[in-house]
Amino acid sequence: MAKKNLKKGIFITFEGPEGSGKSTHVRLLCSELRRRGLPVVCLREPGGTKIGEKIRNILLDAKNKDMDAVCEMLLYQAARAQLVREKILSALRDKKIVILDRFLDATICYQGYGAGIDIKLIKQIGKFVTGGICPDLTILLDIEAGKGLKRSGRRDRIEKKSLEFHRRVRKGYLKLARENPHRIKIIPVMDEISQTQGAIREVLWRLKI
């Protein structure tokens, strides 16, 4: 993994319930990979493009409390379509490491397991908007829903959803991990950020792609 000339692009995603620390660990990992001289592109969902960031503002605005779950799901997929075509595909073609804060798994867990939208439908739309690309590795940062919400502060529209909703999301993530053990690696969130980051790096250093 720690070599400057990669044979191919590598696609790594971070997933997890609210308050799991994804954004922090993406930032720390990207800094470490750059320090090692590796070509890294760090992005987030929804967002990462001008259009995606505008969609993100709509999705997370707590004032939009009446947003329908189907509308929500389609907005996430729309932002994803733009990000894939504008940023991700070109970076992978250029043999870079793409590290992404959330991807299709998030929509399956939040709008599928959490909100009750048909998961098969979400996957079908997801395959269409992504062109069928799939992460080489997904880091699932796992934390109990109630504890995670306390850490997050419950500020945005998604965080403000019920505790039961977030418990369903977490169960969905763990189910996906059981179904995809070779791709999704569960990292329990520890009290010390450095401990969790260390566990993440151990997984990456074993990566052989």
Stockholm file with secondary structure:
# STOCKHOLM 1.0

chainA/1-209         MAKKNLKKGIFITFEGPEGSGKSTHVRLLCSELRRRGLPVVCLREPGGTKIGEKIRNILLDAKNKDMDAVCEMLLYQAARAQLVREKILSALRDKKIVILDRFLDATICYQGYGAGIDIKLIKQIGKFVTGGICPDLTILLDIEAGKGLKRSGRRDRIEKKSLEFHRRVRKGYLKLARENPHRIKIIPVMDEISQTQGAIREVLWRLKI
#=GR chainA/1-209 SS CCCSSCSSCEEEEEECSTTSCHHHHHHHHHHHHHHTTCCEEEEESSCSSHHHHHHHHHHHCTTCTTCCHHHHHHHHHHHHHHHIIIIIHHHHHTTCEEEEECCHHHHIIIIIIITCCCHHHHHHHHHHHHTTCCCSEEEEEECCHHHHHHHHCSCSTTTTSCHHHHHHHHHHHHHHHHHCTTTEEEEECCSSHHHHHHHHHHHHHTCCC
#=GC SS_cons         CCCSSCSSCEEEEEECSTTSCHHHHHHHHHHHHHHTTCCEEEEESSCSSHHHHHHHHHHHCTTCTTCCHHHHHHHHHHHHHHHIIIIIHHHHHTTCEEEEECCHHHHIIIIIIITCCCHHHHHHHHHHHHTTCCCSEEEEEECCHHHHHHHHCSCSTTTTSCHHHHHHHHHHHHHHHHHCTTTEEEEECCSSHHHHHHHHHHHHHTCCC
//
